[in-house]
Amino acid sequence: MNQKDEKELSLIAAKVRINALDAVNAASSGHIGGSLSVTDILTVLYFDEMRVNTKEPKWTDRDRLVLSKGHCTPALYGVLAEKGFFPKEELLHFRSLHSMLSGHAEYHVPGVDMSTGSLGQGLSVAVGMALSARVDKKDYRVYAIMGDGEIEEGQIWEAAMCAGFYNMDNLVAFVDNNNLQIDGAITNVMSSYPIDKKFEAFNWNVINIDGHNLPEIKAALEKAKNAKGKPTAIIAKTVKGKGVSFMENIAGWHGKAPSHEQHDVAVAEIQKVIAELEGK
């Protein structure tokens, strides 16, 4: 696919953040904090890395993405709409009764590769997809995105053991390490640190990055492609609520929708960033 430079990706990520805020505002419901923390990763994947086809969403040879932290659909749907899988107007029907966009990721939505939301299960599905590619002699790659609270689930580590044992170098797993889950800091709930050493113990290639540094995300994905014989875990240090000053690093924004007034303030902050990027 046509790769984009840092400025282009920054501009897209800002627009995706507004998409996510608009969706949650329209529904007066949704998980905005973790959506904003994972936006930059999703932007690089869909606009710079993954082989996808908006006109044929279920194309057999496409790369796959499993949003294991499946409640963060404002970001996923926000990036899919920005990419052109469906009209942005659909975001304004997020979580409404007859909308195709529910609170968790669903396979019937164009661009979604797996229905997710029950935490801890997505990596297992991604492992199955990667094994399927090997059996079918396909060259597509599989990406999974997990939350750092989610990896407290034991099934994650069964899947990690399997991927390492079978040397699944067509699999890349991101951990969105914003250090906050619904009940507070992961260190106070059930610490999963050191995350990198755990994946290394299961025979994974591990890369630690700043999850908001676009060049670092791109470089990590390139390293993952060159890591033969091992799956890659990218531990991305992120900020919950990234891009909105009053949401950043606040656990209370895990699953709370902003008021209409707060939404407008948040969007104005991001529009200022867009204007600066566009040189206005």
DRENKOLKOL-654873 format. One record per residue (C-alpha): residue in three letters; y, x, z. Coordinates in steps of 0.001 Angstrom, whole numbers, padded with zeros to 6 digits, always signed. Each point is the difference from the previous one (the first is absolute). Layout:
BEGIN
ALAYXZ
...
END
This chain:
BEGIN
MET+000000+000000+000000
ASN+003640+001030-000357
GLN+000948+001852+003156
LYS+003403-000594+001544
ASP+002395+002332+001767
GLU+001014-000266+003639
LYS+003202-001934-000681
GLU-001800-002598-002120
LEU-002692-000455+002639
SER+002590-000240+002795
LEU+001773-002744-001920
ILE-003235-001913-000534
ALA-000987+000362+003657
ALA+003374-001404+001085
LYS-000483-003004-002274
VAL-003518-000509+001364
ARG+001400-000034+003540
ILE+002422-002753-001012
ASN-002890-001897-001612
ALA-001935+000217+003268
LEU+002978-001156+002057
ASP+000670-002890-002378
ALA-003627-001161+000213
VAL-000077+000075+003787
ASN+003412-001670+000195
ALA-001112-002815-002295
ALA-003101-000604+002115
SER+001670+000637+003370
SER-003256+001818+000658
GLY-001764+003234-000850
HIS-000695+003587+000983
ILE+003113+001898-000958
GLY-000154+003120+002208
GLY-003211+001457-001433
SER+000946-001148-003480
LEU+003162+002085+000065
SER-001889+003028+001327
VAL-002501-000056-002864
THR+002440-000824-002826
ASP+000539+003568-001200
ILE-003734+000657-000232
LEU-000604-003184-001984
THR+002922+000791-002285
VAL-001346+003438-000913
LEU-003496-001376-000518
TYR+000959-002859-002314
PHE+002899+001607-001851
ASP-001064+003637-000209
GLU-003702+000434+000647
MET-002353-002905-000583
ARG-001392-001021-003367
VAL+000614-003758-000151
ASN+000783-002611-002646
THR+002346-002850+000909
LYS-001141-001985-003051
GLU-003659+000396+000959
PRO-000083+000160+003825
LYS-003813+000072+000208
TRP-000378+002698-002680
THR-003381+001643+000640
ASP+001281+003583-000184
ARG+003034-000471+002250
ASP+000490+001937+003210
ARG-000603-002145+003088
LEU+002001-000439+003190
VAL-001253-001601+003200
LEU+002768-000886+002445
SER-002211+000136+003054
LYS+003002-000842+002195
GLY-000032-003256-001909
HIS+002693-001797+001991
CYS+002656+002218-001581
THR+000149-002096-003162
PRO+003807-000121-000088
ALA-000151+003630-001165
LEU-003047-000433-002242
TYR+001297-003154-001656
GLY+003458+001551-000139
VAL-001254+002986-001977
LEU-002273-002105-002238
ALA+002927-002265-000888
GLU+002231+003006-000658
LYS-002716+001464-002232
GLY-000213-003235-001984
PHE-003356-001476+001024
PHE+001717-003318+000734
PRO+003607-001322+000074
LYS+002154+000944+002969
GLU+000769-003686+000503
GLU-003515-000388+001393
LEU+001048+002061+003021
LEU+002248-002858+001110
HIS-003102-002170+000430
PHE-001726+002543+002250
ARG-002226-001693+002588
SER+000904-003493-001205
LEU-002729-002626-000311
HIS-000742+000088-003721
SER+001102+003565-000717
MET-002407+002636-001308
LEU+001570+002474+002445
SER-001505-000420+003454
GLY+000634+002150+003050
HIS-003014+002215-000714
ALA-000990+001650-003266
GLU-002128-002205-002256
TYR-001972+000988-003074
HIS+001270-002870-002157
VAL+003530+001463+000042
PRO+000620+002087-003148
GLY-000208+003668+000917
VAL-001903-000473+003266
ASP-003395+001723-000046
MET-001443-001312+003275
SER+000601-002830+002461
THR+000846+001660+003305
GLY+001405-000788+003409
SER-002913+000361+002394
LEU+000912+003452+001248
GLY-002476+002833-000232
GLN-001874-001237-003071
GLY+002046+001324-002902
LEU-001235+003581+000011
SER-003595-001220-000268
VAL+000951-002013-003082
ALA+001801+002991-001502
VAL-003114+002128+000579
GLY-002049-002595-001857
MET+002453+000014-002905
ALA-000070+003795-000193
LEU-003809+000035+000047
SER-000022-002647-002730
ALA+002200+002204-002177
ARG-002479+002833+000409
VAL-003008-002192-000831
ASP+001752-001453-003055
LYS+001234+003447-001069
LYS+003624-001179+000069
ASP+002932+002308+000678
TYR+002224-002420+001892
ARG+001242+000974+003438
VAL+000054-002116+003150
TYR+002760-000054+002586
ALA-000053-001574+003459
ILE+002904-000459+002394
MET-000704-000405+003703
GLY+002214-000433+003018
ASP-000185+002461+002875
GLY-000693-002902+002355
GLU-002676-001261-002346
ILE-001982+003224+000168
GLU-000837-000867+003607
GLU-002685-002183-001635
GLY-003421+001624+000009
GLN-000905-001136-003513
ILE+002674+002340-001364
TRP-001932+002995+001287
GLU-003332-001227-001349
ALA+001639-000242-003420
ALA+001622+003411+000442
MET-003382+001541+000863
CYS-001558-001571-003095
ALA+002761+001196-002349
GLY-000196+003532+001349
PHE-003781+000095-000192
TYR-000015-001117-003638
ASN+002784+002432-000996
MET+002132-002794-001434
ASP+002825+001971-001568
ASN+001197-003053-001970
LEU+001139-001629+003265
VAL+003384+000488+001702
ALA+000836-001650+003321
PHE+003515-000177+001404
VAL+000626-000510+003701
ASP+003402-001621+000548
ASN+000768+001879+003203
ASN+003097-001790+001319
ASN-001384+000324+003564
LEU+000559-003702+000788
GLN-002286-003015-000001
ILE+000585-003558+001169
ASP-000396+000852+003693
GLY+002071+003195-000073
ALA-000596+003692-000563
ILE-003526+000878-001099
THR-000025+002692+002660
ASN+000285-002751+002634
VAL-002472-002432-001576
MET-002890+002137-001271
SER+001050+003398-001278
SER-001657+001144-003201
TYR+001529+003479+000152
PRO-000730+002568-001300
ILE-000500-002043-003161
ASP-000234+002978-002350
LYS-002687+001772+002033
LYS-002130-003146+000092
PHE-000004-000335-003786
GLU-000658+003722-000392
ALA-003061-000406+002232
PHE-001330-002587-002455
ASN+000286+002450-002928
TRP+003310-001239-001387
ASN+002747+002029-001628
VAL+003020-000739+002212
ILE+003696+000212-000869
ASN+002850-000695+002435
ILE+003282-001198-001521
ASP+003286-001747+000643
GLY-000818-003476-001320
HIS+003593-000584-001099
ASN+000375+003269-001901
LEU-000768-000979-003576
PRO-000664+003533-001316
GLU-002401+000594+002907
ILE-001886-003209-000804
LYS-000259+001024-003658
ALA-001118+003532+000876
ALA-002644-001302+002407
LEU-001446-002255-002694
GLU-000149+002949-002390
LYS-001820+002077+002623
ALA-002429-002856+000517
LYS-000924+000040-003689
ASN-000753+003708+000257
ALA-002134-000307+003141
LYS-003519-000025-001397
GLY-002988-001136+002043
LYS+001979-001735+002758
PRO+001955-003223+000441
THR+003626+000527+001007
ALA+001800-001459+003007
ILE+003786+000128-000170
ILE+001481-000404+003463
ALA+003497-001294-000693
LYS+002492+000197+002852
THR+002209-003057-000432
VAL+002611-002122+001745
LYS-000696-003631+000752
GLY+002778-002097-001531
LYS+001159+002920-002195
GLY+003235-000662-001853
VAL+001443-002603+002356
SER+001868+001605+002876
PHE-000600-002691+002602
MET-003729-000229-000779
GLU-000920+003683-000028
ASN-002518+001108+002652
ILE+000023-003400+001714
ALA-003474-001430+000676
GLY+001485-003493+000281
TRP+000514-000060-003768
HIS-003740+000272-000610
GLY-000395-003665-000864
LYS+003394-001605+000569
ALA+002201-001367-002758
PRO+003715+000781+000171
SER+002487-002847+000252
HIS+001894-000851-003176
GLU+002986+001915+001359
GLN-002164+003038+000806
HIS-001562-000227-003460
ASP+003422+000159-001607
VAL+000986+003024+002105
ALA-003264+001764-000889
VAL+000355-000700-003715
ALA+003605+001208+000063
GLU-001123+003309+001528
ILE-002537+000519-002762
GLN+002379-001110-002745
LYS+002354+002716+001206
VAL-002797+002531-000541
ILE-000604-001413-003483
ALA+003693+000293-000843
GLU+000013+003640+001123
LEU-003083+000771-002074
GLU+001582-001649-003038
GLY+003222+001907+000583
LYS+002134-003095+000470
END
